[in-house]
Amino acid sequence: MASQCSATVTIRQADGWHARPATEFAQLVGESHFEVTIGRPGQSATRGDSVLSLLTLGARFGEELVITVTGSAEQGADPEKLLEKLTQLF
């Protein structure tokens, strides 16, 4: 059974969304078995496993982004735990 959870985060880095946090984000997503998207509220979202896609967001300090994790819990994997780890990067 597929589940979905999401959270809204605010960019707190003065430099905005840049290579280091985007790479950490993509690595966490890539290690999971979940589909993750991220984007501005009310706009189309981009893949969370691609550093290039994440950087094209061009998110700046103070902007809000919505992270959505979708998938079925397999072998003890929990989409809410992944979402919590991802939100901590902001």
C-alpha positions in Angstrom: 0.0 0.0 0.0 1.5 3.3 -1.1 1.6 6.2 1.3 2.4 9.9 1.0 3.5 12.5 3.4 4.7 16.1 2.9 6.1 19.0 4.7 6.8 22.7 4.0 10.3 24.0 4.8 11.9 27.4 4.7 15.3 28.0 3.2 17.5 29.1 6.2 20.9 29.2 4.5 21.9 32.7 3.7 23.3 31.5 0.3 20.0 29.9 -0.5 19.7 26.4 -1.9 23.2 25.6 -3.1 25.3 22.6 -4.1 26.1 21.2 -0.7 22.6 20.9 0.8 21.2 19.8 -2.6 23.8 17.0 -2.8 23.0 15.8 0.7 19.3 15.9 -0.1 19.7 13.9 -3.4 22.0 11.3 -1.6 19.4 10.7 1.1 16.6 10.3 -1.5 18.8 8.1 -3.7 19.5 5.7 -0.8 15.8 5.4 -0.1 13.1 3.4 -1.8 10.7 6.3 -2.1 9.8 8.9 -4.7 10.6 12.4 -3.5 9.6 15.6 -5.1 10.3 19.2 -4.0 9.0 22.5 -5.3 7.4 25.8 -4.4 3.9 25.7 -3.1 1.3 25.8 -5.9 3.9 25.1 -8.6 5.2 22.0 -10.3 7.7 20.0 -8.3 11.1 18.5 -9.4 12.7 15.2 -8.6 14.5 15.0 -5.3 17.1 12.5 -6.4 18.8 14.8 -9.0 21.2 17.5 -7.8 20.9 19.3 -11.1 17.1 19.4 -10.8 17.4 20.6 -7.2 19.7 23.4 -8.2 17.4 24.6 -11.0 14.9 25.5 -8.3 17.1 28.5 -7.5 15.5 28.8 -4.1 16.7 31.8 -2.0 16.9 32.6 1.6 13.4 32.8 3.2 11.6 30.9 0.4 9.3 28.0 1.2 9.5 24.6 -0.5 7.2 21.6 -0.2 8.8 18.2 0.1 6.6 15.2 -0.8 7.6 11.6 -0.1 5.6 8.8 -1.8 5.9 5.1 -1.8 5.2 1.9 0.1 6.9 1.0 3.3 9.2 -1.9 2.5 11.5 -3.8 4.9 10.9 -1.4 7.7 11.4 1.8 5.6 9.2 4.6 6.8 8.4 7.6 4.5 7.8 9.9 7.5 11.3 9.1 8.9 12.8 10.0 5.5 10.8 13.2 5.4 12.0 14.2 8.9 15.7 13.6 7.8 15.1 15.7 4.7 13.5 18.6 6.5 16.5 18.7 8.9 18.7 19.8 6.0 16.9 23.1 5.9 
